[in-house]
Amino acid sequence: MAGFKMPDETSLGEVALRVADLERSLGFYTGPFGLRLLGRRNGVAVLGADGRPLLRLIERPNARPKPHSATGLYHFAVLLPDRAALGRLFLKLVKYGVPIEGAADHLVSEAIYLRDPDGNGIEIYRDKPREEWPMAGSEVRMANAPLDFEGIVAAAGDRPWEGIAPGTRIGHVHLQVSDLGRAERFYCQILGFNVMQRWRGALFVSAGGYHHHIGLNVWASLGGPPPPEDSAGLEYFEIRLPSAEALAGLKDVLSREGIEFSETTTDDGRPAIGLYDFDRVGLLISA
């Protein structure tokens, strides 16, 4: 029986987060982070860059942080267009006193890690040129080497801050899962992503040879439960397919696999489906 192959042109769209206090979150994401408010209604705010939605904040008053061992969001990753943009955003965060939790040269990218007021993990990063990515056969090699902060700050130059850089988008989402084998079955055998690296309790998958669109790990969540419904965290993330035909093909596979999904549309009228992975992580798959 033919399966589904995630098209090479696949990308990620918006990330939707449950937050305990919408005003507090808006202050963070439009202040030091520099996203722009694109719309707000009934406890939901949409933020973005270039008019492109990147983040949807859904207020759940007094939501508590996600338990460390629960499945769900590990971090979402904001991809800056170049090293200079990464440097400018990093300097803005430091100026606002936002704690930096970690940083690494991943060989394919340069990344800095932090958290929002609800404890949601965030990575900001820039990709190195694809021809520089080290490969091992069909898989990419990634590592956690020291980050060249001096080089990143120097690249920022003296250009004035005007908010997050044009061209910024969601590069990948990294999830905590309860079982890597089950997660690989869902994201690779059913959704059709390709394995790009297996590494110490983690799996990185993508479409089109990207280093990863989705990271999956069991570092703290092996055998763990989904997060409580009253917790902050990931509501869903969006996978954008290049065509309605691709979406129809995926729906056929999901139906054969007995995976329930609901028909919907995006805010801008594109066809989409909503579903959950095996750990009850929400996905919006659009065309």
Secondary structure by P-SEA (a helix, b strand, c coil): cccccccccccccbbbbbbccaaaaaaaaaaccccccccccccbbbbbccccccbbbbbcccccccccccccccbbbbbcccaaaaaaaaaaaaaacccccccccccccccccccccccbbbbbbbbcccccccccccbbbbbbcccaaaaaaaaacccccccccccccccbbbbbbccaaaaaaaaccccccccccccccbbbbbcccccccbbbbccccccccccccccccccbbbbbcccaaaaaaaaaaaaaacbbbbbbccccccccccccccccbbbbbcc
